[in-house]
Amino acid sequence: MKLNFIKIVIAFFVTAIPASVFAQYNFSTDYFKIQISSKGFITSMKNTTVSPNREFSPTDKPSPLMSLYDGKKKTYYLPTKASYDKAGKLITLNYPNGSLAKISLESKKKYFKLTLKSLTKREGIEDVQWGSYHTNITNLMGEIIGVARDTTAVVNYSIGMLALNDNTIGGTSETLGDVFPGHYVIHTPDAKRYPLPSNLHEGEFSPWGGDGISDVAFYFHKEPYYRILYGNAATNDNKGQISINYHSRDRTFKRELYYSLGPGLPGDSPNHFDVEPLPGVDYIGSSIALWGSPDDTALMNVIQDIVKAEGLPYPTINGKWVKDPAAFVPDAVTIGNLCDSIIAYTARLGFKAISLYDQPFLRPDRGNKGYIDGLNFEKKPIKLTSGNKSHKEFAEMAAKYGITIGRTPITNSLAPGTKDVSPIPSDSLCYQQKRLLAKAISATDTIIEVNDPKNLEEIAGIEGHFKSLNMVKIGKELIHYLGVSDKAPYRLLNVKRGYWKTIPSNHNAQDTIYKPQVTVIFGYDGIIPNLALQDKISEYYADVAKINGLGYYDFDGMEFLFLNGHGYYNVKRFFRKMFEAADKHGLPPIRFTGATLSEGSWHYQSIWNVGGGKNMYDADTREWGSTTSQGKDLRDVTYSNYFPVGMGGNFPIKATSTVEQYEHIQAISVGVGTTYSLLLNQKDVESCPQKDAIFKVIRTWEDARAANAFPRWVKNQLSDPGQSFHLESVDANNWNLYKTSRDGANKKMFVKLKRAVGY
C-alpha cells in the first residue's frame, strides 16, 4: 500500500508540472542531431552516422543557442526559457534583461540554418553571439572558421559553423575591433604524443614574440602544443575541449575603441579611435549554418554544399572550388626582372599564375583610372630581351597558355602621391580623432591650437606607431606633428605644414581637425579610407584587372583592413565589392593570396603565401621552419581550418638544384595540402643542369594532384618529412608512386594511383 501511495503522489506532482519544464526539442540532419532544452541551451550534439550515436556535448557545459551582449556593461545575457513553434520553425528565447529573441531554425539535409528574425528590448544590446557551442573534442581547433575537429580514425568527426551573411563574423561579442589579436594558446592536439609540461596548462595564453613590427619575429615556439591563433571562432578550455562561436554587431552607432593589433608587443600599444557608424548594418538577420559530419568528408561533402546552397563566395580554378585540395597549385614568382622564358616555364610546370614580384608595390591610385601603364599602355615595365611589354601585352601572351599574371598591392593603404591623399587629400579618409581648430591660422603658422587635447598625444596607428605618419588633416592640407602641449591653450607640437606635398593654406577657427588612421612605413606608408572610399578602392582593383589583364593579386598589408575597427566584417565587404565588380566586368574569380588569413577572407582567398625560405619549409633540413616556427605555426592554423598552407616564396631553381629536392617538395606539398610560390630568376634557372628534369618532376606531381589521384592514407605517408618518394606518369590517368632513399636510389613500388571520378 505504501508503495502504491508513493507512485500516486509522484504521478500527481509530475502531471501538475507544466510539460514545457521538461520540453526538449530535437533537430536532425543526415549526420548530426542536436537537442535544445526548455531553457534555450543545446544539451546534446550527436554523431548519428555511428551506432550507438557518439555524444559531443559536455554534460557539465550546455551551450546557449544565442547570447546577448551589453557592450557598456560588458555583460552577456544567457537565455532562461525557450519555446518552439514547429509550424513556423521558430524558436523564441527569453532573457533575464527582458529581451525576447525569435530565431528561425531550418533543418537542411546537411546543416541547420539559424537566423535571428527579431529582438525586443534592445537597449544596451550591442551584439548577439551564436553560442558558445561547447564540445568535448580536444584534437584540432579551427579558430578562423569556427570548427572543432577530431581527425582520429576512432572518432573522425567535426562540428562547425559558417556565417551566412557578411555582418555575422567569427569570434565572440567582446572581441575589440572585431578581430582577434594574435596570441599563442596552449593546446595539444594529442595529449599522448605531445604531453604538456607541468608548467603549462590548456587554454592559457602566451604572447607573440618580436617587436610588433617584423612579422617573422612573431613566430618563436616550435613546440607542437604552442598553437598560434589567427581568430577566436574556436577556443579551448582548461581541459582542452573546443568551443565554437560567431557573433553579429549593431554597427549603426558611433563607438570608441582603445585597441591594438598586437597587445603586449613593444611596438603596438593601444590607441583610442572612433569607429565609423554604418547605417543599416545591424544584427537582425544574422544567420549561421551549424553542421556536424565525419571529418574526412566534411570539407567537400558538407562545407562545399553549404557554400553553394547559401550563395556564399565560391571562387574556382580550373572549374574546381579553390578549397578542393585537388585545386591547390603553386604559383610562379618572378625575380631578376627578366621575363623572356617565364611564361614558358610556368606552362611547363603546370602552374596557372605568374606573380610579377620584381615589380614594385601596386598602389591603389584612382588617379590612373586603372590604367597602370598609362591610358595608351605606353609604359613597358616588364623586361624582355626582344622588347619590353606592358602588363596588358604580357597578359595576352600568358593567356595563350591559360596562365594569368598578377601584382602585389598594398591593399587599402592610400600612399603619398596618389589621388586620394596628395596633393589634395580626400574628405573620405578614416580618422582616429576629430577635434576643432581653436584659432584661425595662416598658411605659414606653426602654432595650431586645438579645442581638446584628449588622445592627440598618441602616435597614430594601431600597429607600429611610426612617428613619420603622425599627422592631422585640416581642410585639404595634411600637417605633421609630434605631441601636444600639456597646458592650455593646447597646441600641436613640432608642426610641419603641407605634409606629403599638400598645399599649406589658411584655416578658420572651428574648422574640423581630423587625425587620420594610418598604416606602417617600409614602403607601406599610407592612410586608410573610410568605408565609402574603400568600396571605390575595391572596385578599382577590379578595374585594374579588367584593363590590364590581371587575374592574381598578392595583397600585402592585408591587416590594414582591420584598422577601421570593423574587423572581419570590413574584410568581407572589401572582397565582396571587388569580386562583384570583377563579375560585372565578366572576369573569372580573382585568385589572391595575402599577408594574413581571417574569417573575413576565408571564402574569397585562394592561398596564403607569406614568408619564405627557411622560415617556412626548409627543404634541406626537411622541417617546418628551421630558423623560426613560422612554418609550423601557419601549417597548424591552415590545416585546422580546411585551408592550404603556403610554403612562402621559396625553393628557387639554381645551378645546384636537384631533382630529388623537388620530388620531396612536391611530396610534402601534396601530402600536407600546401601551395608555394616558386621563385624563378631566369638567369638562375638557365644555369641549372637539371632544369628540364625538375620541370618534369613538378609537372608530374601537379598533374596527379589535379586528378585527385592521392587517397587520404597516401597523403598521410607523403606528409612525413622523413620519407622520400618518386612519382612516374604511366599515362594521363595513371601514376606509379615509389618510395626511395633520400638521394633517389633504392626505388621500390609503393602504390599505383589513378585519376579520381569527376576529376
N, C-alpha and C positions, 0 to 999 in steps of 0.2 A: 504493500500500500504506500509506504513512504516513497519508494522508487517511482511509482506512477504519479504520485503527487508532485515530485520534483520535475518530472517530464512535462507535466501540465503547466507548472509555473514557468519553466523555461520557454515553453511554446507560447505562453501568454506574452512574456516580455519580448520575445523575438517578433511576434506579429504586431506588437504595439509600436515597435520602432519603425520609422519610415523606411521604405525599400531603398530610397536614394542613399541612405547611410552606407549600405553595402554595395551600392552600384559600382560595377567595374565595366568599362567599355572596351571591347576588343576590336582590333582592326588588323587586317592581314593583307600581305602581298604574296607573290609566288614564293618568296624566300624568307619572309620576315613577318613576325607577329608582335604587336605591342598591346599593352593593356594600360588604360588610363583610369585612375581612381576617381572616386567621387569628390576628391579634393583638388583634382586638376594636375596630378602627378603621374608620370609614366612609371609604373611599378613592375613592369615586365617587358623584356625585349628578347625574343627567342628566334633562334635559327630553326626554321621549320623544314629544312631540307634533310635533317638527320632525325633519327628516332632512337631514344627519346629526344625531344627538342632541347637544344642547349640554351640555358638561360644566361643572358649577358647583363642584366640589371642587378647591381649590388643590392642585397636585401636591406642593408642599413643606409642606403643612399638613393631614395627615389628622386626622379628628375622632374622639375616643374616644366609643364608644357610651354608656358611663357611666363617670363618675369618682367615686371615693370621697374624702371629705374628713375628715381628722382635725382636729377643732376645737382641741384643745390644742396640737398640733404645728404647726398652720396649714399642713398639708401635703395635697396632692392625690396620690392613688394612681391611676395610669392602668392600663388592662388590659394584660396581657402575652400573653394567649392567649385564643382564642375557639373554641368548637365549637358545632355546630348540630344539634339533633335535629329533623329535618324532620317526623317523625310527630307529635311533641309540640309543634311550633312553638316550641321553647325554645332560647335561646342561653345558654350557660354561659361566664362570663368569669372568668378567673383574674387575681389582682392580686399585686404584689410583697410585700404585707404578709401574704399567706396567705389573704386573703378569697376567697370563691367566690360570685359572683352568678348567679342564674338569672333570666332575663328572657324573658318570652313576647313574641313578635313576630308579630302578625297582619297580613297584607296585606289591607286592605279595598279597596273599589273606588276610593276617592279619597284614602286616607291609610293610614299604618302606625300600628297601635296597639301601643305598647310598655308593658309592665307589669313592675315588679320583684316577683318571686314570693318570693325568699328571698335572704338574705345570711348567710354563715358568717363566723366570726372578726370579730365586730362591735366588739371592744374599741377604743375611741377613735374609731370612725366615727360622727361626729355627723350627717353629711349626705351625701346622694348627689346627683350632678349629671348630668343628661342633657346630654352634650356637654362642652365647647362644640362645636357643629357649625359648621364654618368654611365659608364660601362665598367665591367671587370676585366677588360682587355688590357694587357700590360706590354704588348710587343711593340708595334710601330705606331708612332704618333704623327699624323698628318696635320700639322699645325697651320698650314696655309689654307687648305680647302676644308678642313674640319672632318677628319676621318680617324677612327680607331681601327687598326689592322692587326689581326692575328694571322701571320703568314705560315704558321707551323702546319705540318702535314696532318697533325691530330685535330686541329681546330679549323684552320682555313676559313676564316670568316671575318668580315669587316662591317662596320656600321659607320655611316657618314651622312653629311648634309651638303646641299648645294643651295646657293641663293638663286632665286628665280626672278629677281628684279635688281636694278642697279643699287638702290638705296638699302638693300639688305646685304650686309658685309660680314666677313669672318671676324670673330672675336667677341669680346664682352662689352657690355654697355659702358663700363667705366674707363675704357681704353682712351687715353688722352690723344687727341688728334686723329682718332680712328685709324691709327697704325701702331702696331706693337713695336716698342723699342727693342733693339737687339740685346739678347742675353744668351748665355748658356743656361741650360737647366740640367740637373742631374736626373738621368733616366737611362736605365739599362734595358736594351731590347731583349736580353736573355740573362736572367739572374744566375743561371748555372754556368754559362760560358763566360759571362762578364760580371762577376760579383762585385758589388760596391765595396770599396774600402771602408773601414769602420768610421772614418771621419766625414763621410759623405752620406747624404740621405736623399731619397727620392723626392723630387719636387722642389728642391732648393735651388735658388737662382745663383748664378755666378756671372760676373760681368764679362763683356768682351775685353780683349786686350787692346794694346796700341794706344795711340794718342787721339783717336777720334777723327783723324784726317786721312791717314793711309789705310785703305780698305784691306790690304793684305795683312796688316798688323792686327786686325780684329781676331784672326784665327790662330789660336795658340794652345789648343788642347787636343792631343791626338788620342787620348783615351776614349774608348767606344761609349762610355757612359756619360761623357760630356756632350750633350746634344745642343747644338746651336739652334736658336729659334728664329724663324722669319715670320712669325704670326702667333696668334693665340686662339685660333679657331679650334684647336685641340690643346688640352693641358693635361698634366698628370698630377695625382695627389701623392701623399706620403707613402702609399702602398704601390705606387707605380701605375695605378688604374687611370685610364684615359677617359676624359670627358670632352664633349664637343659642344660648340655654341656659335650661333650667329646673332647679329643684332641689327636694329634699324633706328636711325636717329631723326628727330624733328629738326630739320636744317633751316627752318623758316625764320629763326630769330638770331640776333647778334649774340655771339659768345666771345669771351676772352679766354685764351689758353695760356698756361705757363708751362712751357713744353720744350723738350729737346729730343732730337732723333737718337742720340746716344747718351742717355743719362749715366752719369758716373765717369764718363771719359773726360780727360783733361780739356779737350778742345770743343766740348759740346755741353756747355752749361745751359740751363733752361732760359728761355726768353718769354716775355709777355707779348702776345699779339692778338689782334682782333680777327675773328673768323667771319668771313663774308656770309650774310644770310642768303638763303636760296629759296625764294618764294615757290611754293608748290611742291617742295621736296620734303616729304613727311613719311612717318612710319605706317600710316594707314595704307593698306595694300601690300605691306611687307609679306614676302612669300618665300617658303623654302621647300625643298624636296628632302625628305628623310628616308633613308634606304638602309637595308641590310642585305648582304648576299655573300656567297662564297667568295673569298678574296681573289682566287685565281681567275675568276671571270668577271669581277666587279667592274673593272675599267671598261672593257669592250661590250659587256652584256648589259650592264646597268647604267653606269655613268654616261656612256655614249647615248643610250636610249633616252635618258633624262634630258641631256643637252639638246638632242634633236626634237623630242616631243614638246619641250617647253620653249623652243625658239632661241636658245642661248647661242652665243657665238660659236661657230663651227668651221674654223679655218681648215683648209685641206692642202695637201701637197701630193701631186700625182694622183689626185682623186681620193686620197685617204686622209682621214682625220689626223691632224698633227699629233694627237696624243696616242695614236696607234703606234706601238713600238716598231712595226714594220715600216712606218713612215719616217722614222728617225734617220737622218742623213747628215753627215758632216758638210761643212762649207769651205770653200777656198777663200783664203785671205791673202791679198796682195801686199807684199813688201818689196822694197827695192826700186819702186817707181819705173818699172819696165814691164809692159804687158803684151809683148808680141805673142807669146805662147800660152798665156794664162787661160784663155777660153779653151784651147785645145787640151791643156792639162785637165781642166775641170770636166770636160766631156769624157775624157778617157777614164777619169776616176769615178764617173757616175754621179758626181755631185750636181746640185741644182742651183747653187747660188755662188756668186763671187762678191766678197766684201772688199771694196776698194779702200783698204785700211791705210794705204800710203798717201791718201788724200787727207787734208786737214778736216777738222770738225765741220759738219754741215750745220750752220747756224740758222735757226728759223728767222728768216728775214722777209717779211711780206712785201718789202720794197721791190723785190725782184719778181713778184707775182708768180713764183715757182720756176722761173727760167734761171736756173743756177749757172748756166753757161752763157747768159745773155739772150736777148729777145730773138736773135738770129743764130743762136748756138755758136757764136764766134769764138768763145773761149774753148781751148782744147787742152784740158788738164791731164788727160790720160795719155801717157807716153808710149808710143810705138816707134820702132825704128823706121817703119815705112811712112810715118806721118802721124802726128798726134790726133786724138779724137775727142770730141765732146762726149758727155755721158750718153746722149741720145744715139750718137753714131756707134759707140761701143756697145750699148744695149741692143741695138739692132743686129750687130754682129753676133752677140751672145745668144739672142733669141732664136737664131737659126739652129742652135743645138739644144733648145729647150732650157736654156740657162738664163737666170735673171741676175742683175747686178744690184749692188746696194752701197750705202754710205753710213757713216757713223754720225748721227746728230747729237746735239746736247739737249735733247728732249724739249722742255719748255723754258729753257734759260734764254732770256732776251738779251743778247750780247751788245756791248757798246758798238756803235756804228750801224746797228740795224734799225729798221724803220720805227719800231715801237718804243725805243728808248733814247736814241740820239741821232741827230742833234735836236729833235723835237719829241720829248717823251710823251707817250700816250697817257690819257686820263683813265685808262683801264688797266692800271698796274695794281697788283696785290700789295697791300700795305700792312705793316705791323701796328703802327700807331697813327692816330690822327690828332693834330693839335692846331692851334691858331697862332698867327703872327701877331705879337703884341703891339708892335710899332711898324709903321711903313719903313721900307728900306729902298735905297737906290741900287743901281746896277753894280756899284763898287763897294757898298757897305759890307763889312765882315762882322759887324755887331748885329746878331739876329736874336731878338728877344721872343720868347715863347710864352704862351699863357699858362702852360702847365708842364713842368719838367719830368713828370712821372714816367719812368721806364725809358726815357730818352738816353740815359747813360749806358744802356745795354748795347753792346756791339751787335749790329744787325745779323740776322740769320739764325736758324736753329740747328745748324751744323757748321763747325769750323770757326765761325765768328771772325771773319777776316776784316781787319781794320780798313783796308782799301775799299771795301764795299759798304762802309757805313755812311749813309747819305740820307738826305731828305729831298723831297720834291715840292717846290712851290711854283704854281702855275706851270710853265713849260721849261723850268730850269731845275737841274739837279745840283745839289750843293753838298759837298763833302764836309764832314765834321767829325770830331772826336771829343766826346764828353759834353757835359752840361754843367753850368755853374751851380754851386750848392746853396746860393743865397739869391733872394730877389734883388733886382729884376733878373729872372732866369734867362740865360742866353746860351746858345750853342758855342762850343769852344773849337779852336783850331780850324776855322772855317776856310774852305776853298770854293770860290764861286765858279759857276759854269763848268761843272764837273762833266766828264765824258763828252766834252765838246758841245754841251748845251749852251744856250745863249744867256749870259747874265742880263737881268732886266730889273726894272722897278717892280716892287710888290707893295700892296696896300695893307694897312692894318686890318686884322681879322681875316686875311686870306688864309686858306687852309694849308697846313703843313702836313705832308704825308711822309712817313718813314717806310720806304719800300721793303718788301720781303725779298731777300737776295739769296743767291746760291753760294758757290765757293769760288776760289781762284784756280790757278793752274790751267788756265785756258777755258774754264767753265764759267768765267765771270758773267754775271747777268742778274736781271731782275725777273721774277716770275709774274705772269699775267694774272688778272682776275679771271673769273670763270667765263665771262662773255668773250674776252680776248683769247683765252685758252681754246675755246671752241673754234675760233678762227685759225689758231695755230694748228690744231688737229686737221682741219680742212686743208691747210697749207701743205702739210706733208702728203696728203692725197694728191694735191695738185702737182707737187714736185714729182711724185711717182708717175703720174699720167704724162706729164710734159716731157720728162727726161728718160722714161723707160725703166725707172727703178721699181724693184719688187721686193726689196730687202732693206731693213733698217737695223742697225745695231745701236739702240738707244742708250747712250752713255748718260750718266747723271739722271737715271730714271727716278731716283729717290726725290728729285725736285718736285715730282707730282704730289709728294706728301706735304710740301711746305706750306700749303694754304690752310691746313687744319682739317680738310675734308677727307684725308687719308685714302682708303681703298675705294670709296665712292668716286673720288676725283680721278683715280686711275681708270676705273671703268668708263667714266664719262669721256676722258681723253681718247681712249682707244675706240670706244663706240663711235664717236664722231669721226675719227679717222677712217674706220672701216666703212661706215655708212657713206662717207664722201667718196671713198675709193670705189665702192659698189656703184654709185651713181655715174662714175667715170667708166664703168664697165671693166674694171680691173679685177683680177683674181685676188683672193685674200693676201694681204701683205704679210710676208714672212718676217718676223722680227725676233731679235734677242735683245738683251738689255742688262743694265747694271744690277738689277735686282729682280726678284720674283715675289709677287704678292697675290692674295686672293683677288685683288682687283685686276690683275693682268693674266691670271692662270688660263682663262678661256681663250684669250687672244694670242698669247705668247707661244711661239713655236719651240724656242730653245732658250737656254740661259748660259751663255758663254761669257764667263768673267775670269779674270786672272789668266794664268798660263804657266808654262814651263814647269819647274819643279814644285811650285806651289799647288798645282792641281794634280796631275798624274805624272810621276817620274817613270818613264818607260825603261830607264837604265836600272834603277833600283827596284822597279816594279812595286811601287807603293803609292797610295793616295796622299800625295804631298810629302816630299822628303824635306822641304825647308820650313813649311808651315803646315797647319792642319786644314788649310782651306779645302783641299781636295776631298778629304774625309768628311768634313763638315757639310759641304754642299752636296756631296753624294748622298749622305744620310737624309738631308732635307728633301731633296727632289725625289728620291726613290720612295720615301714615305708618302709623298703627295702625288703619286702617279704622274711624274714629270721627268723628262730626260735630263739627267745631269750633264752639264757641259764640261769638257776637259780643257776649256780655255783655248786661247791662241797658242798652238803647241805643235810639236813634232815636225819641225821644218826639215824638208828634204835637203840634205847637204852632201858634200863629197864623201863623207864617211858613213852615210846612212845605209842600212842593210835591209834586205827582205824580211829577215827574222824579226826585226824591230816592229815592222808594220803588221806582220802576222799577229804579234802579241797585242799591239794597239787595237787592231780590229776585233780580236777575240774578246778583249775587255769591253770594248765599245758595244758589241752585240750582246755579250753576256750580262752586263750590268744594265744596259739600256742607256747609252750615252750618245751625245754628239760631240764634235770638236771642230775647231776652226784650224784647218791645215795651213800653216804658213808657207807661202810659195814665193820665194825670191828666184826669179827666172835664172839669174846667173848661177846661183847655188844649185838649183835643180839640174841645170845642164852640166854641172861639174860632177854629178853623181853617176858612177859607173853602173849602178843597179837601178837607175831611174825607171826604165821600162818594166822591169820585173816588179818594182814597188807599185807602179801604177796598176799592173795586172792583179797583184795581190789585193790591193784595196778594192778594186772594181769587183773581183770575185766575191769578197765578203759582202759588199754593198748590194750586189745583185741577189745574193741569197737572203740577206736581211729583208730586202723589199719584197721577196717572195714569201716572207713569213715562214721560212724553212726551219727555224730553230725552235724545237719544243722547249717548254719551261725547264725540264730536267737537264737538257743540254746547256741551256743558258747558265744554270747553276754551276756547271763544270767550267764553262768558259770564263766565268767571273772570278775564278780562283787565280790570282796572280802567280802562284807557284807552278802552274801548269803551262805547257806550250802546245800550240796547235798549228795545223796546216790544213787549208781548205782548197780543194780542187773542184773545178767545174766539170761535170760529166756532159751535160747539155744544158739547155736553157731552163730546165725544170728539175735538175738533179745535181747533187753535190756529194762528194765524199769528204768527210772530216776525219783527220788523222791526229793522233797525239804524237808529239815529237819531244826530243830533248831541246834544251834552250837554243842550241846552235842550229836547229832544224834537222838534225840527224835522227837516226833510230825511229823512223816513221812507222807507226802502227795504226791500222784501221780502227777508228773509234765508232763511227756511226754513219749510215747513209741517210742523206737528207733529201727532202723533196718539197716542191712548191705546195703551199697550203691552198685549200679550196678557197676561191674568192680572191686570190692574190695573183 
